[in-house]
Amino acid sequence: MLISNAYAQTTAADPTGGLMGILPMVAMFALLWFLMIRPQMKKAKEHKALVEALAKGDEVITQAGMAGKIADVGDTYLLLEVAEGVQIKFQKQAVGVVLPKGTLKTL
């Protein structure tokens, strides 16, 4: 009684309105792709290549900070010699950095 009914006002359809409405979403997705997704995929690809190239005798540092020389490499695990006669088994994915030869002697 006190409030009158409100009716939607009809307007002519704008043919460019749909495209202009989608354009900001496409631009945001492109920005997200180039700033976040693409660099992350590139970094993952580089790490995968690093892990596949691991060989016996390489000096590495794991993501946990353990430094040592690779004593044996398996399909998913490797033996890391951290001291004379002390070997620890790690997943290959845990390797963070491959050091140049002879670096462990200077540490």
C-alpha positions in Angstrom: 0.0 0.0 0.0 2.7 2.5 0.9 5.2 1.2 -1.6 4.4 1.3 -5.2 5.4 -1.5 -7.6 8.7 -1.0 -9.5 9.0 -2.2 -13.0 12.1 -2.8 -15.0 12.6 -0.3 -17.8 13.3 -1.9 -21.2 16.0 -0.5 -23.4 17.2 -1.3 -26.9 19.9 -4.0 -26.9 23.4 -2.7 -27.5 25.3 -5.0 -29.9 28.7 -4.0 -28.6 27.8 -4.3 -24.9 28.5 -8.0 -24.7 31.9 -7.7 -26.2 32.9 -4.8 -24.0 31.7 -6.7 -20.9 33.9 -9.6 -21.7 37.0 -7.6 -22.7 38.0 -6.7 -19.1 37.8 -10.4 -18.0 40.0 -11.4 -21.0 42.5 -8.7 -20.2 42.6 -9.8 -16.5 43.2 -13.4 -17.5 46.0 -12.4 -19.9 47.6 -10.3 -17.2 47.3 -13.2 -14.7 48.8 -15.6 -17.2 51.9 -13.4 -17.9 52.5 -12.3 -14.3 51.8 -15.5 -12.4 51.1 -18.7 -14.3 53.8 -18.5 -17.0 56.8 -17.8 -14.7 55.7 -20.6 -12.4 55.4 -23.1 -15.3 58.9 -22.0 -16.6 60.4 -22.5 -13.1 58.8 -25.9 -12.8 60.1 -26.9 -16.2 63.7 -25.8 -15.3 63.5 -27.8 -12.0 62.3 -30.9 -13.9 65.3 -30.6 -16.2 67.6 -30.2 -13.3 66.3 -33.3 -11.5 66.5 -35.4 -14.7 70.1 -34.4 -15.3 71.3 -35.5 -11.8 74.2 -37.9 -11.9 76.5 -39.7 -9.5 79.2 -37.3 -8.2 77.2 -34.1 -8.6 77.4 -31.8 -5.6 74.0 -30.5 -4.6 72.1 -28.6 -1.9 68.6 -29.9 -1.1 65.6 -27.6 -0.4 66.1 -28.4 3.3 69.6 -27.0 3.1 71.5 -30.3 3.3 74.7 -30.2 1.2 76.4 -33.3 -0.1 77.7 -35.3 -3.0 75.4 -37.8 -4.9 76.5 -41.4 -4.2 73.8 -43.2 -6.1 70.8 -42.1 -8.3 67.6 -44.2 -8.6 64.3 -43.6 -10.4 62.8 -41.5 -7.6 65.4 -41.5 -4.8 69.1 -40.7 -4.5 71.7 -41.3 -1.9 73.4 -38.1 -0.7 76.8 -38.5 1.0 76.9 -35.7 3.5 80.1 -36.8 5.3 82.7 -39.5 4.9 80.7 -42.8 5.1 77.4 -41.0 6.0 74.7 -41.4 3.3 71.1 -40.2 3.4 68.3 -41.1 1.1 66.4 -38.2 -0.5 63.7 -37.8 -3.1 65.2 -36.5 -6.3 62.6 -33.7 -6.2 64.1 -32.4 -3.0 67.3 -31.2 -4.8 67.3 -27.4 -5.0 70.6 -26.5 -6.5 73.5 -28.3 -8.3 76.8 -26.8 -7.2 80.0 -26.5 -9.3 82.5 -29.4 -8.8 84.7 -28.8 -5.7 82.4 -26.4 -3.9 81.8 -28.7 -1.0 85.6 -28.7 -0.1 85.4 -24.9 0.4 82.3 -25.0 2.7 
